[in-house]
Amino acid sequence: MAQFVVRNIENGVKDRLQRRARRNGHSMEEEVRDILRNAVLEEDVPGRGLGTEIAAIFADNGMDSSLMNDRSRYECSFDADASTTRSHRYCLA
């Protein structure tokens, strides 16, 4: 098994690690191993996209995803005036 030394840990961090280890019934060394092991495992979990994260936030707030996916409810047309640089989009719900 590999070993390494971590130097210059703040006293407050060391104290909190000792309390956490005591609370979990571990030595401080075992507690640090658990923390490192869990941190590495979390990295292997694939992240979700921004849209998925936003949808999860609003999932319990009555937001109906079928409304967001039903594009047939909208009629849109796009008018571009060739004589100007202006264009207009009209959507009716």
C-alpha positions as CSV (number, residue, x, y, z in Angstrom):
1,M,0.0,0.0,0.0
2,A,1.1,3.5,-0.7
3,Q,1.9,6.1,1.9
4,F,2.2,9.8,1.9
5,V,2.6,12.7,4.4
6,V,0.5,15.8,4.4
7,R,2.4,18.8,6.0
8,N,1.2,22.2,7.1
9,I,-2.4,21.2,8.1
10,E,-4.1,24.0,10.1
11,N,-4.7,23.2,13.7
12,G,-8.4,23.7,13.3
13,V,-8.6,21.2,10.5
14,K,-6.6,18.7,12.5
15,D,-9.0,19.2,15.5
16,R,-12.1,18.8,13.4
17,L,-10.6,15.6,11.9
18,Q,-9.9,14.2,15.3
19,R,-13.5,15.0,16.4
20,R,-14.9,13.4,13.3
21,A,-12.8,10.3,13.7
22,R,-13.9,10.0,17.4
23,R,-17.5,10.4,16.4
24,N,-17.2,7.7,13.7
25,G,-15.2,5.3,16.0
26,H,-12.1,5.6,13.8
27,S,-8.5,6.5,14.3
28,M,-7.7,9.9,12.7
29,E,-5.6,8.0,10.1
30,E,-8.6,5.7,9.2
31,E,-10.9,8.7,9.0
32,V,-8.6,10.5,6.5
33,R,-8.4,7.3,4.4
34,D,-12.3,7.2,4.3
35,I,-12.5,10.8,3.3
36,L,-9.9,10.3,0.5
37,R,-11.6,7.1,-0.6
38,N,-15.0,8.7,-0.8
39,A,-13.7,11.8,-2.5
40,V,-12.2,9.7,-5.3
41,L,-15.4,7.7,-5.7
42,E,-17.5,10.8,-6.1
43,E,-15.3,11.9,-9.1
44,D,-16.3,8.7,-10.9
45,V,-20.0,9.7,-10.8
46,P,-20.9,11.3,-14.2
47,G,-22.1,14.8,-13.9
48,R,-25.4,16.0,-15.2
49,G,-25.9,18.8,-17.7
50,L,-27.0,22.2,-16.7
51,G,-30.5,21.7,-18.1
52,T,-30.9,18.5,-16.1
53,E,-29.8,20.3,-12.9
54,I,-32.3,23.2,-13.6
55,A,-35.1,20.8,-14.3
56,A,-34.4,18.9,-11.0
57,I,-34.6,22.2,-9.1
58,F,-38.1,22.9,-10.5
59,A,-39.3,19.3,-10.5
60,D,-41.2,19.6,-7.3
61,N,-42.6,23.0,-8.0
62,G,-45.5,22.0,-10.3
63,M,-43.4,22.4,-13.5
64,D,-44.8,20.1,-16.1
65,S,-42.1,18.9,-18.5
66,S,-44.7,18.0,-21.1
67,L,-45.4,21.7,-21.5
68,M,-41.8,22.4,-22.3
69,N,-41.6,19.5,-24.8
70,D,-44.9,20.3,-26.6
71,R,-43.7,22.6,-29.4
72,S,-46.8,21.9,-31.5
73,R,-48.7,24.3,-29.3
74,Y,-46.9,27.2,-30.9
75,E,-47.2,28.5,-34.5
76,C,-44.2,30.6,-35.5
77,S,-43.3,32.3,-38.6
78,F,-40.1,34.1,-39.5
79,D,-40.2,37.2,-41.8
80,A,-37.1,38.7,-43.2
81,D,-37.2,41.9,-45.1
82,A,-34.7,41.7,-47.9
83,S,-34.5,45.5,-48.2
84,T,-33.5,45.9,-44.5
85,T,-31.4,44.0,-42.0
86,R,-34.5,43.6,-39.8
87,S,-36.2,40.3,-39.2
88,H,-39.3,39.4,-37.2
89,R,-40.5,36.3,-35.5
90,Y,-44.1,35.9,-34.7
91,C,-45.3,33.2,-32.3
92,L,-48.9,32.5,-31.3
93,A,-49.7,30.3,-28.3
